[in-house]
Amino acid sequence: MSMPKEPNSVKLIISLITGDKGILKAVLKELEDKFGSIDFLSGSIKFNHTDYYTDEMGDNLFRKLISFEKLIKPETLSDIKLFTNSIENEHLAEGGKRIVNIDPGYISLEKLVLATGKNFAHRIYLRNGIYADLTLVYKNGDFQPLEWTFPDYAGADMRVLLKGIRARYVHQLQQEELTGD
């Protein structure tokens, strides 16, 4: 029989996709105000794996990947997604089009999970219209894509960044264990 046990805290990550460099400072400030200090901010990563956002946000899109110092409980992911949706809605262009796409998720020892408002066969409903997308699994010392993993997350460059964030997370868990926090 399995015995219920509280999961480890997890590492909050957020992907920002935009073509407007000017919006980043404001969005990063809102995210830091809510989630605390950022401990990783990637350089600008060209976003060219799909044209899904082109009609809404234009061409020349780029991504910034960020993570936060403070670990979170995995069950807070749906609330975090609702908060990031509200930031997107605060920064709409004329005609109600988004200027920035904000996708939160988390890294645990075993996986990368992203939050989404879209259901699909491999997504698990959380609450308030939000689903958890198992995006990558960690095994054999690396993140492994799944058949449904988006091409940008399946790419080697993204997985290297995520592996670095995971290493930071592992260190944090070790520190918590040493200090008893």
Buried (B, 14 or more C-beta within 10 A) or exposed (E): EEEEEEEBBBBBBBBBBBBBEEBBEEBBEBBEEEBBEBBBEBEEBEBEBEEEBEEEBBEEBBBBBBBBBEBBEBEBBBBBBBBBBEBBEEBEBEEEEBBBBBBBBBBBEEBBBBBBEEEEEBBEEBEEBBBBBBBBBBEEEBBEBBEEBBEBBBBEEBBEBBBBBBEBBEEBBEEEEEEEE
